[in-house]
Amino acid sequence: MFKKDNLIFGLILGLLSPILGWIAYYFIQFRLFSFQEYIDVMLRQKSLLTAMLSLALLANALVFTLYTNSKKDKTARGVFISTCLYAIVVLLIKWLY
């Protein structure tokens, strides 16, 4: 898995990693609530949503670092592009809501 050096693969990893980070955040901070309650809280409290999305992007930092250190620059570039797209979404949510 970590041997592939491909921009599209990096984009996919970069899009999936924050989702896994988001799920991990649920199990760390909200494990006493149902997943539906967790989603409801995130949708009602935009500040919590943007904070959680920012933390979820740390998963991308880990993946980016792994691919950069292993000299897989195309994949790392894809992860970076995905991170930038997520960051734009986080900023839009923060400013527009």
C-alpha positions, 0 to 999 in steps of 0.5 A, spaced: 500 500 500 505 505 501 509 503 495 505 506 490 506 513 488 500 516 484 497 522 484 490 519 484 492 514 489 494 520 494 488 524 492 483 518 495 488 517 501 487 524 502 480 524 502 479 518 506 484 519 512 480 525 515 474 521 515 477 516 519 480 521 523 473 523 524 471 516 526 476 516 531 474 523 534 467 520 535 470 514 539 475 518 543 470 524 545 463 521 544 463 514 545 458 515 550 453 517 545 450 514 539 453 515 532 447 519 530 447 523 536 454 525 534 452 527 527 446 531 530 451 535 535 456 536 529 451 539 525 448 544 531 454 546 533 458 549 527 464 551 532 465 544 534 464 541 527 470 546 524 474 544 530 473 536 529 474 537 522 481 541 523 483 535 528 481 530 523 486 533 518 491 531 522 490 524 519 492 527 513 498 530 516 500 523 518 499 520 511 503 526 508 509 525 512 509 517 511 509 518 503 514 524 503 519 520 508 518 514 503 520 519 497 513 518 494 512 525 492 506 524 487 502 521 492 504 526 497 502 531 492 495 528 492 494 528 499 496 535 500 491 537 495 486 533 498 488 537 505 488 544 502 481 542 499 478 540 506 481 546 509 477 550 504 471 547 506 473 548 513 474 555 512 467 556 508 463 552 514 466 557 519 465 563 515 458 562 512 455 559 518 
